[in-house]
């Protein structure tokens, strides 16, 4: 837990290295996954960088003494976002990573998704068209920082005219569902993750 003042601001291009690093340091159900990926960029390529590139107005960072220690990102229209990535994101990555093979436990999931992205369930996106991702380094958690970040994102989505938003929680990290419930999310269904949503 931190006692230093933290601020939330719009993410900028200069934050991208930090976004990738935070994604890695929280990619194992909220804990450090550095030992689980053979390339530290892998989780960020899937879970945060596309949002910073294609939805920068919905990307926010948590900053402590000039250092980026957390982020929240979103796509206002999940289906349109997925189509954009099929056209403008995954093909370049497939080309750049064509010779890569899984070497560590979590490599395969990212490499497989890059090579064959799986769309979200249309039943989910019809009512909750937007989705978001949030990650905060453990040292900056507490004191309501996660709530502040989520509320910042929800306000931005409302201003963008979004009618509903969903998120996924790792089955290994189920304890955080109570936090999202306090912010107005409700359980939608379970599959490979726990999906929660709220109308806006």
C-alpha angles and dihedrals in degrees: 000000000000129000096189120105113267128197134198120220139159113283116252133199089259089064096061097095089050091048090054092047094049090049090054093045091054102033097102097076090299098324135093114295097180092118093048100059125061090207116042090211095062102090093042092053089062107029109033118005097068089057094049089051102041105024103031093150088064096046117098132176134207111225130196118187091336095312121114107233104164145010144197121200134176146180114222094207112029096192094049090045092053090051090050091052092048088056105034111019117030098047093059092047092048089054094046094046098037094120096044120116128187111269103162132040100269099036095089096059093055096041092048092050093049090051095043113015116203117221122228118258108276089219088061098046095046093069098023104034097170127063134190143199126206130185130170126181111250093243090060097045122109133043090082096293094136091050091050091051095048092046090051090053095045090051090052091049092050091051088051090056096248115163100202144358136205137191138189127233123201114249086233091057101048093136091076091065089085089059092054092046089057088055093054102267120133132201112267105173146315127240123126086342139013109264121206131177147174136197117240 
